[in-house]
């Protein structure tokens, strides 16, 4: 292989595929990025078996020559060094040549670097998926759906299926659900797809979805999603993103969502976030994150409070946009509420309470397709 390639294009593609590199892999070849060059361009692939990303750089883009290919070929480069090296190269063009024993010579400006490469024949092939279950959706919608739920997945590997987001497609509506047993987030959006297309119990790692969100294009382009037996492929532009489907059956969470509330309040989202954040400072020192909300008799405000046995107490009267139902005093994990408010895109948020020891439901005031559930704490005060 012998090529000259624009540094910017090379670096952008490396940044995309390197998200699939894991330092925990026990397979030496997967610590590298596979580079293949032919007359059409350069393809780069990275994988840790759980996630695989492939990026293609065409030889020409809009009539501009991006890559000059003197000799086709392939090699696996050590990702840890290659990612940093390319970013720091001095010139706008990068010359790469692979010699005997897969030795790689990289030149840019007056800099020359030699790396020991690996045999590309040892690199595993990407999955080949049947495309009979394929849908397309705007990248901005997919990014927003991931953002609204992925933070609620479990980080406990003892229950692997809960470290993922449940995908369900039925009657033209795509729904995501994530839970760690203490909280739950879900979002549902209409999708333009054939009415007969449907799937259930597709669970994709929350970590993988967060990495996907980072490489989705900023402009609102269509993303093709191919769902197969044990893999999902996301295809956008010149990037292929494969994720393994997690094993196991996702629990039925529909029965824990209250259908009516004893108390309901609507808050301006930012003042609520600011008040809980101030109370969180003290509760964090206590290592409990517990914040209390108490309704006031005038139905125009609520009290937000927290305390620390060493530092003291925070109390704040927070105005509400509306408040109805029974008086309430409830304790909850303030970090869970803050996580919800960070992703809330509406100016107002509606919270429904079914009692001091029952789940509380948070929804953006103007979006019925989003729901967040948080279990309260039992406290002695």
C-alpha positions as CSV (number, residue, x, y, z in Angstrom):
1,X,0.0,0.0,0.0
2,X,1.3,3.4,-0.9
3,X,-1.0,6.5,-0.7
4,X,-1.0,10.2,-0.1
5,X,-4.1,11.5,1.7
6,X,-5.4,14.8,3.1
7,X,-4.7,15.0,6.8
8,X,-8.1,16.5,7.7
9,X,-10.1,13.8,6.0
10,X,-7.9,11.1,7.5
11,X,-8.1,12.5,11.0
12,X,-11.9,12.9,10.9
13,X,-12.4,9.3,9.9
14,X,-9.9,8.0,12.5
15,X,-11.8,9.9,15.2
16,X,-15.0,8.2,14.1
17,X,-13.7,4.6,13.9
18,X,-11.5,4.9,17.0
19,X,-14.7,5.0,19.2
20,X,-14.9,1.2,18.6
21,X,-11.4,0.6,20.0
22,X,-11.4,-0.9,23.5
23,X,-8.4,-1.1,25.8
24,X,-10.0,-4.2,27.4
25,X,-9.9,-6.4,24.4
26,X,-8.0,-9.7,24.7
27,X,-7.6,-10.0,20.9
28,X,-4.3,-8.3,19.9
29,X,-5.4,-7.5,16.3
30,X,-8.4,-5.5,17.6
31,X,-6.1,-3.0,19.3
32,X,-5.5,-1.7,15.7
33,X,-7.4,0.0,12.9
34,X,-7.5,-1.8,9.6
35,X,-6.8,0.4,6.6
36,X,-7.6,-0.8,3.1
37,X,-6.8,1.3,0.0
38,X,-7.9,0.7,-3.6
39,X,-8.8,2.8,-6.6
40,X,-12.0,4.1,-5.1
41,X,-10.6,5.3,-1.9
42,X,-9.6,4.3,1.7
43,X,-11.7,2.2,4.1
44,X,-10.9,2.2,7.8
45,X,-12.3,-0.3,10.3
46,X,-12.2,-0.7,14.1
47,X,-13.9,-3.2,16.3
48,X,-14.1,-4.6,19.8
49,X,-16.5,-7.4,18.8
50,X,-19.3,-5.5,20.7
51,X,-19.2,-2.5,18.4
52,X,-17.7,-2.1,14.9
53,X,-17.3,1.1,12.9
54,X,-16.2,1.4,9.3
55,X,-15.5,4.7,7.6
56,X,-14.9,5.2,3.8
57,X,-12.9,8.1,2.4
58,X,-13.5,8.4,-1.4
59,X,-10.6,9.2,-3.6
60,X,-12.5,12.3,-4.8
61,X,-15.1,14.6,-3.2
62,X,-16.9,17.1,-5.4
63,X,-14.2,16.9,-8.0
64,X,-11.4,17.5,-5.5
65,X,-8.7,14.9,-5.2
66,X,-8.5,13.6,-1.6
67,X,-6.3,10.6,-2.0
68,X,-3.6,9.7,-4.5
69,X,-3.2,5.9,-4.6
70,X,0.1,4.7,-6.0
71,X,-0.3,1.1,-4.8
72,X,-3.4,-0.7,-3.4
73,X,-3.1,-2.8,-0.2
74,X,-4.1,-3.1,3.4
75,X,-2.5,-3.1,6.9
76,X,-3.6,-2.9,10.5
77,X,-2.1,0.1,12.4
78,X,-1.7,0.3,16.2
79,X,-4.7,2.5,17.1
80,X,-3.3,4.0,20.3
81,X,-0.4,5.7,18.6
82,X,-1.9,6.2,15.1
83,X,-4.8,8.3,16.4
84,X,-2.4,10.7,18.3
85,X,0.2,10.8,15.6
86,X,-2.1,11.8,12.7
87,X,-3.7,14.6,14.8
88,X,-0.2,16.1,15.5
89,X,1.3,15.8,12.0
90,X,2.6,19.1,10.7
91,X,1.5,19.2,7.0
92,X,-1.9,19.1,5.3
93,X,-1.0,15.9,3.4
94,X,0.0,12.5,4.8
95,X,2.0,10.0,2.9
96,X,1.8,6.4,4.0
97,X,3.7,3.4,2.7
98,X,3.6,-0.3,3.8
99,X,6.7,-2.3,3.4
100,X,8.0,-5.8,4.3
101,X,6.6,-7.4,7.5
102,X,3.8,-4.7,7.5
103,X,6.2,-1.9,8.5
104,X,4.5,1.4,8.0
105,X,6.3,4.6,7.1
106,X,4.3,7.8,7.6
107,X,5.6,11.1,6.3
108,X,4.1,14.6,6.7
109,X,6.2,17.7,6.0
110,X,9.6,17.1,7.5
111,X,8.3,14.4,9.9
112,X,8.8,10.7,9.3
113,X,7.4,8.0,11.6
114,X,7.8,4.3,11.4
115,X,5.3,2.0,13.0
116,X,5.1,-1.8,13.2
117,X,1.8,-2.9,11.6
118,X,-0.1,-6.1,11.8
119,X,-1.3,-8.6,9.1
120,X,-4.8,-7.4,7.8
121,X,-5.7,-11.0,7.0
122,X,-6.0,-11.7,10.7
123,X,-8.6,-9.0,11.1
124,X,-12.2,-10.3,11.6
125,X,-14.7,-9.6,8.8
126,X,-17.6,-7.3,9.6
127,X,-21.1,-8.9,9.9
128,X,-23.2,-9.4,6.7
129,X,-26.8,-8.5,7.6
130,X,-30.0,-9.4,5.8
131,X,-31.7,-6.1,5.1
132,X,-35.4,-7.3,5.3
133,X,-35.9,-5.2,8.5
134,X,-34.7,-1.7,7.5
135,X,-36.0,1.7,8.5
136,X,-34.8,5.3,7.9
137,X,-35.1,8.2,10.3
138,X,-33.6,11.7,10.5
139,X,-30.3,11.9,12.4
140,X,-31.6,14.7,14.6
141,X,-34.6,12.6,15.8
142,X,-32.4,9.6,16.5
143,X,-29.8,11.7,18.4
144,X,-32.6,13.3,20.5
145,X,-34.2,10.0,21.3
146,X,-30.8,8.5,22.5
147,X,-30.2,11.6,24.6
148,X,-33.6,11.4,26.3
149,X,-33.1,7.9,27.6
150,X,-29.5,6.6,27.5
151,X,-28.5,8.2,30.8
152,X,-31.0,6.0,32.7
153,X,-29.4,2.6,31.7
154,X,-27.9,0.5,34.5
155,X,-24.1,0.5,35.0
156,X,-24.3,-2.8,36.8
157,X,-22.9,-5.5,34.6
158,X,-24.6,-8.2,36.8
159,X,-27.8,-7.6,34.8
160,X,-26.4,-7.0,31.3
161,X,-29.8,-6.5,29.6
162,X,-30.4,-3.4,31.8
163,X,-27.2,-1.8,30.5
164,X,-29.0,-1.3,27.2
165,X,-31.9,0.6,25.7
166,X,-35.0,-1.4,24.7
167,X,-36.2,-0.7,21.1
168,X,-39.7,-1.4,20.1
169,X,-41.3,-0.7,16.7
170,X,-45.0,-1.2,16.2
171,X,-47.7,0.6,14.2
172,X,-45.2,3.1,12.8
173,X,-44.0,4.2,16.2
174,X,-40.5,3.7,17.5
175,X,-40.1,3.5,21.3
176,X,-37.0,3.6,23.5
177,X,-37.0,2.5,27.2
178,X,-34.1,2.5,29.7
179,X,-34.2,1.6,33.4
180,X,-31.7,0.9,36.2
181,X,-34.5,-0.3,38.5
182,X,-34.5,3.0,40.4
183,X,-35.6,5.2,37.5
184,X,-37.0,4.8,34.0
185,X,-37.0,6.9,30.9
186,X,-38.9,6.4,27.7
187,X,-39.6,8.2,24.4
188,X,-41.8,7.4,21.5
189,X,-41.8,9.0,18.0
190,X,-43.7,8.3,14.8
191,X,-41.4,6.8,12.1
192,X,-42.1,6.8,8.3
193,X,-41.8,3.0,7.6
194,X,-43.9,0.2,6.1
195,X,-46.8,-0.6,8.4
196,X,-45.8,-4.3,8.5
197,X,-42.3,-3.5,9.8
198,X,-42.2,-4.2,13.6
199,X,-39.8,-5.6,16.2
200,X,-39.7,-6.2,19.9
201,X,-37.0,-6.9,22.6
202,X,-34.2,-5.3,20.6
203,X,-31.8,-4.1,23.3
204,X,-28.7,-2.0,22.4
205,X,-26.0,-1.1,24.8
206,X,-26.4,2.5,26.2
207,X,-22.7,3.0,25.9
208,X,-22.8,2.1,22.2
209,X,-25.7,4.4,21.5
210,X,-23.9,7.3,23.2
211,X,-20.9,6.6,20.9
212,X,-23.3,6.5,17.9
213,X,-24.7,9.9,18.9
214,X,-21.3,11.4,18.8
215,X,-20.8,10.5,15.1
216,X,-24.3,11.2,13.8
217,X,-24.1,14.1,11.3
218,X,-25.0,17.5,12.5
219,X,-27.1,18.2,9.4
220,X,-30.5,16.5,9.5
221,X,-29.7,13.6,7.1
222,X,-31.5,10.2,7.0
223,X,-30.0,7.3,8.9
224,X,-30.6,3.8,7.7
225,X,-31.1,1.3,10.5
226,X,-30.9,-2.4,9.7
227,X,-32.1,-4.8,12.4
228,X,-30.9,-8.4,12.2
229,X,-30.9,-11.4,14.5
230,X,-28.0,-10.3,16.8
231,X,-26.7,-7.1,15.2
232,X,-28.0,-3.7,14.4
233,X,-26.4,-1.6,11.6
234,X,-26.6,2.2,11.5
235,X,-25.6,3.6,8.1
236,X,-25.0,7.2,7.5
237,X,-23.1,8.7,4.6
238,X,-19.7,6.9,4.4
239,X,-19.9,5.4,7.9
240,X,-21.2,2.0,9.0
241,X,-21.8,1.5,12.7
242,X,-22.5,-2.1,13.9
243,X,-23.7,-2.8,17.4
244,X,-24.4,-6.2,19.0
245,X,-27.9,-6.8,20.3
246,X,-27.7,-7.7,24.0
247,X,-28.9,-11.1,25.1
248,X,-31.8,-11.6,27.5
249,X,-35.4,-10.5,27.8
250,X,-36.1,-7.0,28.9
251,X,-38.5,-6.7,31.8
252,X,-42.0,-5.5,31.3
253,X,-42.0,-2.0,32.7
254,X,-45.5,-0.9,31.6
255,X,-47.1,-2.0,34.9
256,X,-45.1,0.3,37.1
257,X,-46.2,3.5,35.3
258,X,-49.1,5.2,37.2
259,X,-52.1,6.1,35.1
260,X,-53.4,8.8,37.4
261,X,-51.9,11.2,40.0
262,X,-52.9,12.4,43.5
263,X,-50.9,15.6,43.1
264,X,-49.7,17.4,39.9
265,X,-47.4,20.4,39.5
266,X,-46.0,22.3,36.5
267,X,-42.7,24.0,36.9
268,X,-40.5,26.3,34.8
269,X,-37.7,23.8,34.0
270,X,-34.7,26.1,34.5
271,X,-35.7,27.5,38.0
272,X,-36.5,24.0,39.1
273,X,-33.1,22.7,37.9
274,X,-31.3,25.6,39.6
275,X,-33.2,25.1,43.0
276,X,-32.5,21.3,43.0
277,X,-28.9,21.9,42.0
278,X,-28.4,24.2,45.1
279,X,-30.0,21.6,47.4
280,X,-27.9,18.9,45.8
281,X,-24.7,20.6,47.0
282,X,-25.6,19.8,50.6
283,X,-27.1,16.3,49.9
284,X,-24.0,15.4,47.9
285,X,-21.8,16.1,51.0
286,X,-24.0,13.7,53.0
287,X,-23.5,11.1,50.2
288,X,-27.2,10.5,49.9
289,X,-28.3,13.0,47.2
290,X,-31.6,13.2,49.0
291,X,-33.7,16.3,48.4
292,X,-37.2,16.9,49.8
293,X,-40.1,18.6,48.1
294,X,-43.1,19.8,50.2
295,X,-46.2,21.4,48.7
296,X,-47.4,24.7,50.2
297,X,-51.0,25.4,51.2
298,X,-51.3,28.4,48.9
299,X,-50.7,26.2,45.8
300,X,-48.4,28.8,44.3
301,X,-45.1,27.4,45.5
302,X,-43.3,24.3,46.8
303,X,-40.5,24.0,49.3
304,X,-37.2,22.4,48.1
305,X,-34.9,21.4,50.9
306,X,-31.9,19.3,51.9
307,X,-29.7,18.9,54.9
308,X,-26.3,17.7,56.0
309,X,-25.5,16.6,59.6
310,X,-22.2,18.4,59.4
311,X,-22.9,21.4,57.2
312,X,-26.5,22.5,57.8
313,X,-29.6,22.9,55.8
314,X,-30.8,24.5,52.5
315,X,-34.5,25.6,52.1
316,X,-36.0,27.4,49.2
317,X,-39.5,28.4,48.2
318,X,-39.9,27.7,44.5
319,X,-42.9,29.2,42.5
320,X,-45.0,26.8,40.4
321,X,-46.9,27.4,37.2
322,X,-49.7,25.3,38.5
323,X,-50.3,22.9,41.4
324,X,-53.3,20.7,42.1
325,X,-54.3,17.7,44.3
326,X,-53.4,16.5,47.7
327,X,-50.7,18.0,50.0
328,X,-47.4,16.1,49.6
329,X,-44.0,15.7,51.1
330,X,-41.6,13.5,49.1
331,X,-37.9,12.7,49.2
332,X,-36.0,11.7,46.0
333,X,-32.5,11.3,44.5
334,X,-31.7,14.8,43.3
335,X,-29.2,13.6,40.8
336,X,-31.9,11.6,39.0
337,X,-34.0,14.7,38.7
338,X,-31.1,16.8,37.5
339,X,-30.3,14.1,34.8
340,X,-33.8,14.5,33.5
341,X,-33.8,18.3,33.5
342,X,-30.4,18.3,31.6
343,X,-32.1,16.6,28.6
344,X,-35.5,18.4,28.9
345,X,-35.9,20.6,25.8
346,X,-39.2,22.2,26.9
347,X,-39.4,25.4,29.0
348,X,-41.9,23.7,31.4
349,X,-42.0,20.3,33.0
350,X,-45.0,18.5,34.5
351,X,-44.5,16.2,37.5
352,X,-47.2,13.8,38.7
353,X,-47.1,12.3,42.2
354,X,-49.1,9.3,43.4
355,X,-48.0,9.5,47.0
356,X,-44.8,9.8,49.1
357,X,-43.7,6.2,48.4
358,X,-45.0,5.8,44.9
359,X,-43.2,6.6,41.6
360,X,-43.1,10.2,40.4
361,X,-43.6,10.9,36.7
362,X,-41.9,13.7,34.9
363,X,-42.9,14.9,31.4
364,X,-42.1,17.9,29.3
365,X,-45.3,20.0,29.5
366,X,-45.9,20.0,25.8
367,X,-44.6,16.6,24.8
368,X,-46.6,13.5,25.6
369,X,-44.1,11.2,23.9
370,X,-41.5,11.5,26.7
371,X,-41.8,10.1,30.2
372,X,-39.3,9.8,33.1
373,X,-40.1,7.8,36.2
374,X,-38.2,8.1,39.5
375,X,-38.7,6.0,42.6
376,X,-38.8,8.1,45.8
377,X,-36.7,7.5,49.0
378,X,-38.2,6.3,52.3
379,X,-37.0,8.7,55.0
380,X,-37.6,9.0,58.7
381,X,-38.3,12.7,58.6
